[in-house]
Each structure stands twice: as C-alpha cells, then as structure tokens.
Amino acid sequence: MFNKENLKYVLIWPISALLAIFFRFYGLFNPESLLINNYLVLLLVLGPALVVTIILVFNKILKV
C-alpha cells in the first residue's frame, strides 16, 4: 500500500503522537515549566499530522 517515498508521510502521525504523549507527561510532572494547557499541546502536535493524513487520504482517493 505504501512505497518508500510515502513512508516519511506515514511516520508523521506516530511521531506526533509520541511527542504529544511526551509533552503531556512532562507537563504533568513539571507543571511550573509549561505555562500552556496540555490540550493545547495535543492540538499543536496532532493538528498538523491530522492535516497531512487527510491530504494523503484525499490524494489516494482522487487518484483511483
């Protein structure tokens, strides 16, 4: 389904999820160092990955 050229796009979502989890735990254990809400971190990290995923899905659908 995915060739090596599109593998970098497929890896964006899991990497973003791992970053979101890291920032969530970091904010949980060090609340004074992060002044922003944990949900804002999730939105900032997962938002771009979701947009890229939607673009890739639409490209696959429209090429068929």
C-alpha positions as CSV (number, residue, x, y, z in Angstrom):
1,M,0.0,0.0,0.0
2,F,2.8,2.4,0.8
3,N,6.0,2.7,-1.1
4,K,9.3,4.0,0.3
5,E,8.7,7.5,-1.0
6,N,5.5,7.9,1.1
7,L,6.9,6.3,4.2
8,K,8.0,9.6,5.6
9,Y,4.4,10.9,5.5
10,V,3.1,7.7,7.2
11,L,5.6,8.2,10.0
12,I,4.5,11.8,10.8
13,W,1.4,10.7,12.7
14,P,3.1,8.2,15.1
15,I,5.9,10.6,15.8
16,S,3.5,13.4,16.5
17,A,1.6,11.1,18.9
18,L,4.7,10.2,20.7
19,L,5.7,13.9,21.0
20,A,2.2,14.7,22.4
21,I,2.5,11.9,25.0
22,F,5.9,13.1,26.0
23,F,4.8,16.7,26.4
24,R,1.7,15.5,28.4
25,F,3.8,13.6,30.9
26,Y,6.4,16.3,31.1
27,G,3.7,18.9,31.8
28,L,2.2,16.5,34.4
29,F,5.5,16.1,36.3
30,N,6.7,19.7,35.9
31,P,3.6,21.9,35.9
32,E,5.5,25.1,36.6
33,S,7.7,24.8,33.5
34,L,4.9,24.6,31.0
35,L,2.6,27.6,31.0
36,I,0.2,26.2,28.3
37,N,-2.6,23.7,28.7
38,N,-2.0,20.0,27.9
39,Y,-4.8,20.0,25.4
40,L,-3.2,22.9,23.6
41,V,0.0,20.8,23.3
42,L,-2.1,17.9,21.9
43,L,-3.7,20.2,19.4
44,L,-0.4,21.8,18.3
45,V,1.3,18.4,17.9
46,L,-1.5,16.3,16.4
47,G,-3.1,19.0,14.3
48,P,-0.5,19.2,11.5
49,A,-0.3,15.4,11.4
50,L,-4.0,15.1,11.1
51,V,-4.0,17.6,8.2
52,V,-1.2,15.7,6.4
53,T,-3.1,12.4,6.9
54,I,-6.3,14.0,5.4
55,I,-4.3,15.3,2.4
56,L,-2.7,11.9,1.8
57,V,-6.1,10.1,2.1
58,F,-7.7,12.5,-0.4
59,N,-4.8,12.1,-2.8
60,K,-5.2,8.3,-2.7
61,I,-8.9,8.5,-3.2
62,L,-8.7,11.0,-6.1
63,K,-6.0,9.0,-7.9
64,V,-8.2,5.9,-8.2
